[in-house]
Amino acid sequence: MEDSESTQNETEELKASVNAAEFIYSIAPKDLDQCLFADSLVTVSDSGRELGDFSVSVTKASYNEELCYLLHANSHGTIDDIPCGTSIIAYISRNLEILEENHHEYVKLEKQTVDRKVHIVKQDDQLVVNRIISEKEGVKTQTHTFPLSSLKGFVSEASNLMILRILARQKTVPENMTFLSFDADTVLSKSVYRALGCKKQMIGEELVDIFGIERTVSSAKDSSGTWHCYFLPDGHLASRVQLGSPAIMKLLHLPFLLDGGLMTLSLLEKDQIPVFEKKPLIWEEDMELYSKFLDRKEELRADYSSYVRQHPELKALLADFLQFLLLRKPQDVFSFAHDFFAPFASQSPPGKSRKDSQNFP
């Protein structure tokens, strides 16, 4: 194992543009609240063959008693017959600063699996970044600390997804909008946004107008990464592609309004909603014991439901674990679970706790 700690002094040479800083400052609470919905896309090849899925959801939450947003992004599939996936779970402040973010990527090759985990957490006046790479040769661990004063205009992968939704609803991208971001090697780089204009796309059986945004993250070592994302007028993602990739993510069914809020539900998902027949419950022993059983059952159900509502990250963590488990199919499930959850063991500073809630006061 290899460990290293360093402070990034080169950040002094990188600065976000004035337009980027003004854009962040101009974001109102209602702009963020309009981003509270889920996207669900299908990953397809150039020939139209389904390769995987991509989803993003944003909900209200709190982090160490600070009101914020919880973002969960997930992408899993098979590209060129190679299983791969990405998961992001992040707490984002109301000015789009990262409070804590976990970014997990894997590529399952024939003879080995490459696994990359990046944990970002705000601690006092610093941003601490831990990077763990697991390969056949072993495990490499790196820790970087960045003074917050050097990260004005920094945008993480999670914050980027929120910014894209806001820009899409505004249907405009300011000129010369350049933020700071991390490249694939967790090196601070420039992230440039520009408008791609409007075009039409078939979604289901309807031809709809979509607005495009390009994002380019420069890299000191490798070539820059560029993504093209197109959105519906309400901010829902219609398509997403990384230039040079053989796969594209597409929306198959139009979102719809439900109880005044935006939700995405495909026709396939509707068909998959289970319907259970109501069966009579017969208790042939003691009615008093049966009554106590029901009381205890309702008490536990309410308690468990309350806990799940207060911790929205629970479903995201368990969903990610099961997906990685089923895709990797390890022989030793216990060791796999230990390695998967190990990075979470020391993420919160001593004496601090997190309580999540779905509502602002």
Salt bridges, closest charged atoms under 4 A:
ASP39 OD2 - ARG165 NH2 3.08
GLU97 OE1 - LYS122 NZ 3.54
GLU100 OE2 - HIS119 NE2 3.08
GLU100 OE1 - ARG354 NH2 3.47
GLU105 OE2 - HIS103 NE2 3.11
GLU105 OE1 - ARG116 NH2 3.10
ASP115 OD1 - HIS104 NE2 2.96
ASP115 OD2 - ARG328 NH1 3.11
GLU157 OE2 - ARG215 NH1 3.11
ASP185 OD1 - ARG131 NH2 3.60
ASP209 OD1 - LYS200 NZ 2.54
GLU214 OE1 - ARG194 NE 2.72
GLU214 OE2 - HIS228 NE2 2.76
ASP234 OD1 - HIS236 ND1 3.05
GLU288 OE2 - LYS292 NZ 3.90
GLU298 OE2 - ARG301 NH1 3.58
GLU299 OE2 - ARG296 NH1 3.08
GLU313 OE2 - HIS311 ND1 3.46
ASP320 OD1 - HIS72 NE2 3.25
ASP339 OD1 - HIS338 ND1 3.45
ASP356 OD2 - HIS311 ND1 3.68
